Amino acid sequence: MNPPPQVARDQDDLLVTAAEGSDLWRTTSYGFIHDTGHALLTDFPDGTAAEVSFIADFSAQFDQAGLLIRADAEQWIKAGVELADGVLQLGAVVTRGVSDWSVAPVPEWLGQAVVVRASRKGNALTVRARSGDEPWRLVRVAPLPPGPLSVGLLCCAPTCSGLVVRFTDLRLVEADQSLHP
């Protein structure tokens, strides 16, 4: 979806350069619709989880990377890390006609490897994330639209060129069996 201006391989890693102005958002608070984010998507069957691992040098307002779960242009969820107001934030945007946004600061993750995991089970998506060997942090539990979904890596650079994300892994595995450990 929306091929980025540059993609390169570095051994097993995928280096993706995001285009300036790339983003995903629908209406809420800002009044605009952006559907220009870069994503590499595959089918996302019920009962599976998608995990993406990446490292990025976030430097501009709203630079972001993570996972995109998509039904269509009006129903999608993005989850990952984003530089907002000078602080790296862990969060999610859930869109069902209009977007919402939730974040929590994770400044200690800047420059570190991050893993974002989204588990699809029935009508719910459970998003978790971590950096290094720390325990998983619950990011969001969100409703899923019925029908087929796609999932994959995502990056955007809404305000400035120069964001390069090093994606080190993307895998589909068995979904989490419960919300709580």
N, CA, C and O of each residue as an XYZ file, in Angstrom:
724
protein
N       0.851     -1.175      0.000
C       0.000      0.000      0.000
C       0.889      1.229      0.000
O       1.753      1.359      0.867
N       0.704      2.121     -0.936
C       1.479      3.355     -1.037
C       2.988      3.090     -0.965
O       3.622      3.401      0.044
N       3.558      2.525     -2.017
C       4.994      2.212     -1.991
C       5.839      3.414     -1.589
O       5.616      4.522     -2.076
N       6.806      3.198     -0.704
C       7.666      4.290     -0.257
C       8.660      4.679     -1.347
O       8.843      3.934     -2.310
N       9.300      5.831     -1.207
C      10.252      6.271     -2.227
C      11.500      5.400     -2.321
O      12.144      5.344     -3.369
N      11.843      4.717     -1.220
C      13.039      3.879     -1.256
C      12.888      2.691     -0.311
O      12.452      2.826      0.833
N      13.266      1.519     -0.832
C      13.322      0.286     -0.050
C      14.625     -0.395     -0.407
O      14.970     -0.497     -1.584
N      15.352     -0.863      0.593
C      16.617     -1.558      0.353
C      16.724     -2.735      1.300
O      16.122     -2.750      2.374
N      17.504     -3.724      0.882
C      17.804     -4.873      1.745
C      19.188     -4.671      2.349
O      20.113     -4.223      1.670
N      19.320     -5.000      3.612
C      20.617     -5.022      4.279
C      20.674     -6.359      5.011
O      20.194     -6.487      6.138
N      21.266     -7.345      4.357
C      21.233     -8.730      4.806
C      19.774     -9.159      4.949
O      19.056     -9.175      3.949
N      19.305     -9.508      6.151
C      17.924     -9.951      6.332
C      16.962     -8.819      6.677
O      15.764     -9.060      6.830
N      17.460     -7.588      6.802
C      16.625     -6.457      7.190
C      16.090     -5.726      5.968
O      16.672     -5.774      4.885
N      14.964     -5.048      6.172
C      14.348     -4.236      5.143
C      14.431     -2.780      5.602
O      13.880     -2.420      6.642
N      15.119     -1.948      4.825
C      15.258     -0.528      5.144
C      14.238      0.240      4.320
O      14.291      0.221      3.090
N      13.311      0.915      4.987
C      12.242      1.635      4.301
C      12.367      3.121      4.614
O      12.408      3.526      5.776
N      12.427      3.919      3.561
C      12.454      5.367      3.694
C      11.046      5.888      3.455
O      10.465      5.652      2.396
N      10.500      6.591      4.431
C       9.134      7.111      4.330
C       9.126      8.442      3.585
O      10.030      9.263      3.740
N       8.096      8.638      2.781
C       7.928      9.905      2.061
C       7.408     10.979      3.002
O       6.574     10.709      3.866
N       7.902     12.194      2.831
C       7.356     13.318      3.576
C       5.874     13.463      3.235
O       5.491     13.393      2.067
N       5.054     13.662      4.244
C       3.618     13.801      4.038
C       2.848     12.497      4.119
O       1.622     12.501      4.007
N       3.537     11.380      4.310
C       2.846     10.086      4.426
C       2.212      9.968      5.807
O       2.835     10.300      6.815
N       0.957      9.488      5.844
C       0.267      9.350      7.121
C      -1.037      8.581      6.919
O      -1.499      8.391      5.794
N      -1.614      8.149      8.030
C      -2.943      7.544      8.060
C      -3.738      8.257      9.146
O      -3.338      8.256     10.310
N      -4.859      8.863      8.771
C      -5.720      9.554      9.727
C      -7.047      9.849      9.041
O      -7.096     10.037      7.826
N      -8.129      9.888      9.826
C      -9.445     10.232      9.281
C     -10.165     11.227     10.188
O     -10.710     10.846     11.225
N     -10.167     12.471      9.806
C     -11.074     13.523     10.253
C     -10.883     14.038     11.682
O     -10.632     15.231     11.852
N     -10.986     13.215     12.695
C     -11.084     13.652     14.090
C     -10.075     14.748     14.432
O      -8.879     14.605     14.177
N     -10.559     15.820     15.001
C      -9.797     16.950     15.515
C      -9.088     17.770     14.428
O      -9.130     19.000     14.459
N      -8.439     17.098     13.472
C      -7.676     17.814     12.446
C      -8.505     18.163     11.218
O      -8.179     19.117     10.511
N      -9.574     17.407     10.948
C     -10.437     17.700      9.821
C      -9.983     17.165      8.479
O     -10.676     17.372      7.483
N      -8.843     16.483      8.410
C      -8.372     15.957      7.126
C      -8.422     14.437      7.098
O      -8.559     13.773      8.126
N      -8.306     13.913      5.887
C      -8.196     12.471      5.685
C      -6.887     12.203      4.964
O      -6.655     12.714      3.868
N      -6.036     11.405      5.583
C      -4.777     10.972      4.964
C      -4.792      9.450      4.876
O      -5.044      8.763      5.866
N      -4.523      8.943      3.703
C      -4.453      7.493      3.486
C      -3.206      7.204      2.656
O      -3.250      6.459      1.677
N      -2.087      7.815      3.070
C      -0.849      7.774      2.285
C       0.292      7.052      2.982
O       1.419      7.058      2.486
N       0.018      6.425      4.131
C       1.061      5.701      4.857
C       1.571      4.517      4.056
O       0.851      3.961      3.227
N       2.805      4.136      4.304
C       3.440      3.011      3.608
C       3.216      1.732      4.405
O       3.468      1.692      5.610
N       2.740      0.683      3.728
C       2.497     -0.583      4.416
C       2.747     -1.746      3.465
O       2.454     -1.671      2.271
N       3.286     -2.805      4.014
C       3.468     -4.066      3.298
C       2.548     -5.067      3.987
O       2.819     -5.500      5.107
N       1.450     -5.438      3.306
C       0.365     -6.171      3.954
C       0.207     -7.584      3.413
O       0.549     -7.882      2.268
N      -0.325     -8.448      4.282
C      -0.671     -9.821      3.930
C      -1.987    -10.159      4.626
O      -2.452     -9.395      5.472
N      -2.586    -11.286      4.282
C      -3.828    -11.709      4.930
C      -3.611    -11.896      6.432
O      -2.534    -12.306      6.867
N      -4.637    -11.593      7.209
C      -4.580    -11.691      8.669
C      -5.752    -12.549      9.154
O      -6.788    -12.016      9.554
N      -5.591    -13.883      9.121
C      -6.701    -14.757      9.528
C      -6.973    -14.699     11.026
O      -6.085    -14.410     11.828
N      -8.222    -14.981     11.379
C      -8.605    -15.074     12.787
C      -7.735    -16.140     13.451
O      -7.391    -17.141     12.823
N      -7.379    -15.928     14.716
C      -6.580    -16.895     15.457
C      -5.089    -16.747     15.261
O      -4.322    -17.615     15.677
N      -4.659    -15.652     14.629
C      -3.225    -15.426     14.450
C      -2.817    -14.099     15.087
O      -3.647    -13.242     15.391
N      -1.521    -13.970     15.273
C      -0.934    -12.723     15.746
C       0.149    -12.323     14.751
O       0.829    -13.174     14.178
N       0.296    -11.033     14.556
C       1.369    -10.500     13.724
C       2.344     -9.775     14.639
O       1.942     -9.011     15.516
N       3.620    -10.022     14.425
C       4.676     -9.331     15.174
C       5.615     -8.670     14.189
O       6.085     -9.296     13.239
N       5.884     -7.394     14.427
C       6.871     -6.673     13.627
C       7.937     -6.144     14.578
O       7.634     -5.636     15.658
N       9.204     -6.274     14.150
C      10.342     -5.755     14.914
C      11.039     -4.712     14.064
O      11.181     -4.878     12.852
N      11.468     -3.645     14.698
C      12.104     -2.565     13.946
C      12.963     -1.689     14.850
O      12.851     -1.714     16.076
N      13.816     -0.922     14.201
C      14.638      0.100     14.848
C      14.547      1.324     13.944
O      14.628      1.199     12.722
N      14.380      2.499     14.532
C      14.325      3.716     13.729
C      14.875      4.885     14.522
O      14.824      4.906     15.752
N      15.398      5.847     13.798
C      15.886      7.095     14.371
C      14.796      8.143     14.191
O      14.855      8.947     13.261
N      13.816      8.139     15.061
C      12.717      9.089     14.960
C      13.233     10.478     15.316
O      13.825     10.672     16.378
N      13.010     11.444     14.428
C      13.540     12.775     14.694
C      12.548     13.893     14.411
O      12.720     14.999     14.924
N      11.508     13.641     13.606
C      10.564     14.692     13.253
C       9.186     14.399     13.851
O       8.836     13.246     14.104
N       8.422     15.452     14.068
C       7.083     15.337     14.630
C       6.259     14.303     13.853
O       6.140     14.385     12.631
N       5.703     13.348     14.564
C       4.817     12.288     14.076
C       5.498     11.214     13.234
O       4.805     10.405     12.617
N       6.860     11.175     13.183
C       7.524     10.003     12.590
C       6.983      8.774     13.307
O       6.844      8.784     14.531
N       6.670      7.698     12.551
C       6.033      6.536     13.178
C       6.347      5.246     12.441
O       6.617      5.243     11.240
N       6.306      4.140     13.196
C       6.490      2.800     12.627
C       5.755      1.803     13.508
O       5.571      2.018     14.706
N       5.335      0.699     12.879
C       4.642     -0.345     13.620
C       3.862     -1.250     12.706
O       4.331     -1.623     11.631
N       2.653     -1.606     13.142
C       1.764     -2.504     12.403
C       0.530     -1.756     11.918
O       0.048     -0.827     12.565
N       0.029     -2.187     10.760
C      -1.257     -1.720     10.261
C      -2.159     -2.939     10.088
O      -1.769     -3.931      9.471
N      -3.358     -2.853     10.635
C      -4.382     -3.876     10.449
C      -5.487     -3.165      9.683
O      -6.024     -2.164     10.157
N      -5.832     -3.677      8.493
C      -6.702     -2.912      7.604
C      -7.817     -3.767      7.007
O      -7.581     -4.857      6.486
N      -9.048     -3.236      7.098
C     -10.182     -3.810      6.378
C     -10.374     -3.030      5.072
O     -10.495     -3.612      3.994
N     -10.398     -1.685      5.201
C     -10.541     -0.804      4.044
C     -10.124      0.597      4.463
O      -9.595      0.782      5.559
N     -10.356      1.586      3.606
C      -9.892      2.951      3.874
C     -10.557      3.591      5.088
O     -10.025      4.551      5.645
N     -11.712      3.074      5.505
C     -12.422      3.660      6.637
C     -12.391      2.816      7.900
O     -12.909      3.231      8.937
N     -11.777      1.614      7.821
C     -11.713      0.727      8.984
C     -10.314      0.129      9.073
O      -9.951     -0.759      8.302
N      -9.544      0.629     10.021
C      -8.176      0.145     10.190
C      -7.680      0.511     11.580
O      -8.256      1.347     12.276
N      -6.590     -0.147     11.958
C      -5.920      0.125     13.233
C      -4.425      0.183     12.960
O      -3.870     -0.701     12.307
N      -3.779      1.223     13.460
C      -2.316      1.248     13.416
C      -1.819      1.302     14.845
O      -2.400      1.966     15.703
N      -0.724      0.586     15.083
C      -0.160      0.514     16.429
C       1.350      0.491     16.323
O       1.913     -0.179     15.458
N       2.004      1.231     17.214
C       3.459      1.266     17.191
C       3.990      2.417     18.006
O       3.394      2.825     19.004
N       5.127      2.939     17.564
C       5.733      4.072     18.246
C       5.754      5.263     17.304
O       5.811      5.132     16.081
N       5.706      6.433     17.934
C       5.590      7.675     17.179
C       6.228      8.796     17.989
O       6.088      8.844     19.211
N       6.919      9.686     17.314
C       7.484     10.855     17.979
C       6.417     11.942     17.972
O       6.043     12.440     16.910
N       5.928     12.310     19.147
C       4.895     13.342     19.251
C       5.282     14.335     20.333
O       5.548     13.962     21.476
N       5.307     15.581     19.961
C       5.637     16.666     20.879
C       6.995     16.451     21.545
O       7.177     16.760     22.723
N       7.947     15.917     20.771
C       9.319     15.757     21.237
C       9.589     14.529     22.070
O      10.710     14.351     22.546
N       8.582     13.657     22.269
C       8.742     12.462     23.097
C       8.300     11.238     22.300
O       7.277     11.276     21.616
N       9.068     10.152     22.388
C       8.649      8.918     21.752
C       7.448      8.368     22.513
O       7.469      8.278     23.741
N       6.400      8.002     21.776
C       5.150      7.548     22.363
C       4.801      6.167     21.812
O       5.018      5.889     20.633
N       4.267      5.317     22.661
C       3.717      4.028     22.275
C       2.210      4.205     22.193
O       1.592      4.703     23.133
N       1.613      3.801     21.077
C       0.186      4.042     20.982
C      -0.503      3.316     19.857
O       0.075      2.469     19.176
N      -1.773      3.680     19.684
C      -2.606      3.080     18.653
C      -3.626      4.094     18.170
O      -4.077      4.962     18.917
N      -3.975      3.958     16.900
C      -5.075      4.712     16.302
C      -6.081      3.677     15.803
O      -5.746      2.807     15.000
N      -7.309      3.784     16.287
C      -8.386      2.906     15.838
C      -9.333      3.760     15.002
O      -9.801      4.808     15.446
N      -9.605      3.295     13.788
C     -10.428      4.060     12.861
C     -11.615      3.230     12.397
O     -11.462      2.156     11.815
N     -12.785      3.750     12.666
C     -14.053      3.191     12.169
C     -14.848      4.395     11.692
O     -15.737      4.889     12.386
N     -14.513      4.854     10.499
C     -15.106      6.066      9.944
C     -14.332      7.303     10.342
O     -14.037      8.148      9.496
N     -13.996      7.424     11.622
C     -13.147      8.500     12.132
C     -12.074      7.880     13.024
O     -12.260      6.786     13.557
N     -10.969      8.570     13.182
C      -9.842      8.044     13.952
C      -9.884      8.507     15.401
O     -10.336      9.610     15.705
N      -9.397      7.627     16.299
C      -9.071      8.051     17.661
C      -7.593      7.756     17.880
O      -6.973      7.080     17.059
N      -7.022      8.247     18.966
C      -5.584      8.110     19.172
C      -5.316      8.013     20.664
O      -5.832      8.811     21.446
N      -4.515      7.042     21.055
C      -4.087      6.924     22.447
C      -2.588      6.692     22.467
O      -2.061      5.940     21.646
N      -1.891      7.340     23.408
C      -0.437      7.207     23.510
C       0.005      7.190     24.962
O      -0.710      7.638     25.858
N       1.210      6.659     25.171
C       1.884      6.701     26.466
C       3.376      6.891     26.181
O       3.903      6.264     25.262
N       4.059      7.728     26.936
C       5.471      8.002     26.651
C       6.377      6.805     26.912
O       6.228      6.095     27.906
N       7.325      6.598     25.991
C       8.366      5.574     26.137
C       9.705      6.159     25.662
O      10.317      5.620     24.740
N      10.162      7.251     26.279
C      11.388      7.896     25.804
C      12.603      6.975     25.857
O      13.545      7.146     25.083
N      12.587      5.999     26.765
C      13.706      5.065     26.891
C      13.812      4.123     25.686
O      14.829      3.445     25.543
N      12.815      4.059     24.831
C      12.837      3.193     23.652
C      13.495      3.862     22.442
O      13.738      3.197     21.435
N      13.780      5.138     22.519
C      14.376      5.849     21.380
C      15.697      5.195     20.981
O      16.598      5.051     21.806
N      15.806      4.803     19.717
C      17.008      4.158     19.204
C      17.123      2.680     19.535
O      18.108      2.041     19.166
N      16.129      2.124     20.227
C      16.156      0.718     20.632
C      15.291     -0.130     19.686
O      14.430      0.396     18.981
N      15.532     -1.439     19.683
C      14.685     -2.361     18.937
C      13.326     -2.453     19.630
O      13.246     -2.582     20.851
N      12.263     -2.384     18.834
C      10.890     -2.432     19.336
C      10.162     -3.582     18.639
O      10.370     -3.832     17.452
N       9.307     -4.276     19.389
C       8.445     -5.311     18.818
C       7.006     -4.931     19.130
O       6.663     -4.654     20.280
N       6.167     -4.919     18.100
C       4.735     -4.664     18.253
C       4.017     -5.929     17.827
O       4.310     -6.497     16.775
N       3.070     -6.369     18.654
C       2.337     -7.621     18.415
C       0.832     -7.340     18.447
O       0.327     -6.729     19.388
N       0.133     -7.788     17.420
C      -1.323     -7.652     17.358
C      -1.930     -9.033     17.208
O      -1.639     -9.740     16.243
N      -2.782     -9.428     18.166
C      -3.439    -10.739     18.151
C      -4.892    -10.575     17.753
O      -5.628     -9.777     18.333
N      -5.292    -11.348     16.747
C      -6.680    -11.330     16.282
C      -7.396    -12.563     16.811
O      -7.011    -13.694     16.515
N      -8.446    -12.332     17.602
C      -9.213    -13.450     18.145
C     -10.676    -13.037     18.179
O     -11.077    -12.190     18.976
N     -11.468    -13.648     17.301
C     -12.882    -13.311     17.235
C     -13.077    -11.874     16.804
O     -12.559    -11.450     15.770
N     -13.829    -11.119     17.603
C     -14.130     -9.736     17.255
C     -13.177     -8.725     17.880
O     -13.459     -7.526     17.878
N     -12.041     -9.202     18.420
C     -11.143     -8.305     19.149
C      -9.710     -8.392     18.647
O      -9.238     -9.442     18.210
N      -9.042     -7.258     18.726
C      -7.616     -7.167     18.456
C      -6.939     -6.728     19.747
O      -7.322     -5.721     20.343
N      -5.932     -7.485     20.180
C      -5.155     -7.133     21.358
C      -3.762     -6.746     20.897
O      -3.074     -7.529     20.240
N      -3.349     -5.531     21.244
C      -2.043     -5.016     20.836
C      -1.138     -4.940     22.054
O      -1.511     -4.399     23.095
N       0.060     -5.492     21.903
C       1.097     -5.422     22.931
C       2.388     -4.964     22.275
O       2.550     -5.061     21.059
N       3.309     -4.461     23.097
C       4.605     -4.031     22.566
C       5.652     -4.154     23.658
O       5.348     -4.207     24.850
N       6.894     -4.197     23.206
C       8.017     -4.206     24.147
C       9.287     -3.778     23.429
O       9.363     -3.757     22.200
N      10.267     -3.443     24.232
C      11.603     -3.168     23.734
C      12.556     -4.102     24.463
O      12.474     -4.258     25.681
N      13.457     -4.717     23.717
C      14.402     -5.647     24.326
C      13.698     -6.824     24.964
O      12.744     -7.369     24.409
N      14.182     -7.216     26.148
C      13.630     -8.374     26.844
C      12.609     -8.004     27.914
O      12.224     -8.854     28.716
N      12.166     -6.753     27.937
C      11.200     -6.358     28.958
C       9.878     -7.092     28.745
O       9.638     -7.612     27.655
N       9.021     -7.146     29.752
C       7.715     -7.795     29.587
C       6.856     -7.035     28.575
O       7.046     -5.839     28.350
N       5.905     -7.755     27.968
C       4.966     -7.127     27.048
C       4.142     -6.075     27.786
O       3.731     -6.294     28.926
N       3.900     -4.935     27.140
C       3.006     -3.902     27.655
C       1.706     -3.959     26.847
O       1.740     -4.016     25.618
N       0.590     -3.945     27.522
C      -0.687     -3.881     26.841
C      -0.871     -2.466     26.296
O      -0.780     -1.491     27.043
N      -1.127     -2.360     25.011
C      -1.308     -1.068     24.359
C      -2.789     -0.774     24.163
O      -3.254      0.331     24.438
N      -3.523     -1.774     23.686
C      -4.918     -1.509     23.329
C      -5.668     -2.815     23.120
O      -5.098     -3.792     22.635
N      -6.925     -2.834     23.478
C      -7.871     -3.861     23.070
C      -8.928     -3.106     22.277
O      -9.526     -2.152     22.774
N      -9.155     -3.540     21.034
C     -10.048     -2.798     20.157
C     -10.959     -3.757     19.400
O     -10.580     -4.897     19.130
N     -12.158     -3.297     19.058
C     -13.041     -4.133     18.244
C     -12.540     -4.196     16.809
O     -11.945     -3.247     16.298
N     -12.791     -5.323     16.177
C     -12.420     -5.507     14.773
C     -13.663     -5.481     13.900
O     -14.723     -5.959     14.304
N     -13.535     -4.922     12.703
C     -14.664     -5.018     11.778
C     -14.812     -6.455     11.299
O     -13.817     -7.174     11.211
N     -16.028     -6.890     10.986
C     -16.197     -8.251     10.464
C     -15.593     -8.370      9.066
O     -15.459     -7.382      8.344
N     -15.239     -9.583      8.709
C     -14.734     -9.824      7.361
C     -13.231     -9.942      7.292
O     -12.548     -9.942      8.316
N     -12.714    -10.044      6.066
C     -11.280    -10.238      5.882
C     -10.477     -8.998      6.267
O     -10.910     -7.862      6.071
N      -9.286     -9.256      6.825
C      -8.373     -8.188      7.220
C      -6.994     -8.467      6.646
O      -6.640     -9.609      6.351
N      -6.223     -7.391      6.496
C      -4.811     -7.488      6.132
C      -3.993     -6.925      7.274
O      -4.484     -6.113      8.058
N      -2.727     -7.362      7.371
C      -1.834     -6.876      8.411
C      -0.422     -6.779      7.850
O      -0.056     -7.517      6.935
N       0.366     -5.868      8.401
C       1.758     -5.785      7.988
C       2.452     -4.576      8.555
O       1.884     -3.797      9.321
N       3.708     -4.441      8.151
C       4.530     -3.354      8.655
C       4.072     -2.026      8.083
O       3.532     -1.959      6.978
N       4.296     -0.968      8.855
C       3.834      0.373      8.523
C       4.892      1.385      8.911
O       5.557      1.235      9.936
N       5.049      2.423      8.087
C       5.811      3.594      8.510
C       5.258      4.828      7.812
O       4.730      4.753      6.702
N       5.392      5.972      8.491
C       4.905      7.253      7.982
C       5.830      8.370      8.461
O       6.457      8.274      9.515
N       5.895      9.423      7.660
C       6.664     10.629      8.016
C       5.827     11.852      7.643
O       6.095     12.489      6.624
N       4.818     12.191      8.449
C       3.885     13.245      8.069
C       4.483     14.634      7.868
O       3.985     15.399      7.042
N       5.547     14.977      8.609
C       5.988     16.373      8.592
C       7.338     16.630      7.944
O       7.649     17.776      7.618
N       8.144     15.600      7.750
C       9.512     15.848      7.296
C      10.085     14.601      6.637
O       9.797     13.484      7.065
N      10.884     14.782      5.609
C      11.552     13.635      4.989
C      12.712     13.173      5.869
O      13.138     13.889      6.774
N      13.214     11.978      5.595
C      14.408     11.509      6.283
C      14.215     10.323      7.194
O      15.199      9.755      7.668
N      12.971      9.919      7.461
C      12.766      8.762      8.328
C      13.103      7.479      7.574
O      12.531      7.188      6.523
N      14.046      6.718      8.134
C      14.384      5.392      7.616
C      14.125      4.398      8.747
O      14.659      4.539      9.847
N      13.306      3.403      8.463
C      12.988      2.382      9.456
C      13.654      1.083      9.029
O      13.523      0.649      7.884
N      14.370      0.469      9.962
C      14.992     -0.837      9.734
C      14.063     -1.898     10.312
O      14.031     -2.121     11.522
N      13.305     -2.551      9.426
C      12.431     -3.639      9.855
C      13.269     -4.914      9.896
O      13.842     -5.322      8.886
N      13.334     -5.537     11.071
C      14.186     -6.704     11.265
C      13.417     -8.021     11.249
O      14.015     -9.087     11.107
N      12.079     -7.951     11.395
C      11.294     -9.184     11.379
C       9.824     -8.844     11.214
O       9.352     -7.814     11.694
N       9.115     -9.714     10.537
C       7.661     -9.698     10.465
C       7.231    -11.141     10.405
O       7.671    -11.889      9.532
N       6.370    -11.544     11.331
C       5.948    -12.945     11.368
C       4.497    -13.051     11.806
O       3.990    -12.222     12.562
N       3.846    -14.096     11.311
C       2.516    -14.473     11.779
C       2.668    -15.715     12.636
O       3.279    -16.701     12.224
N       2.099    -15.653     13.841
C       2.183    -16.753     14.801
C       0.792    -16.966     15.391
O      -0.154    -16.261     15.040
N       0.675    -17.936     16.285
C      -0.607    -18.199     16.935
C      -1.006    -17.010     17.810
O      -0.162    -16.417     18.482
N      -2.287    -16.669     17.798
C      -2.799    -15.557     18.604
C      -2.646    -15.844     20.088
O      -2.613    -16.999     20.511
N      -2.554    -14.776     20.871
C      -2.552    -14.895     22.326
C      -3.830    -15.596     22.766
O      -4.904    -15.338     22.221
N      -3.717    -16.469     23.737
C      -4.867    -17.247     24.188
C      -5.784    -16.472     25.130
O      -6.964    -16.800     25.250
N      -5.258    -15.451     25.798
C      -6.101    -14.667     26.698
C      -5.590    -13.242     26.739
O      -4.471    -12.946     26.318
N      -6.425    -12.378     27.250
C      -6.060    -10.971     27.381
C      -5.059    -10.773     28.515
O      -4.156     -9.942     28.411
N      -5.218    -11.536     29.601
C      -4.370    -11.377     30.778
C      -3.456    -12.578     30.933
O      -3.860    -13.706     30.653
N      -2.201    -12.341     31.388
C      -1.260    -13.471     31.565
C      -1.728    -14.461     32.606
O      -1.049    -15.454     32.863
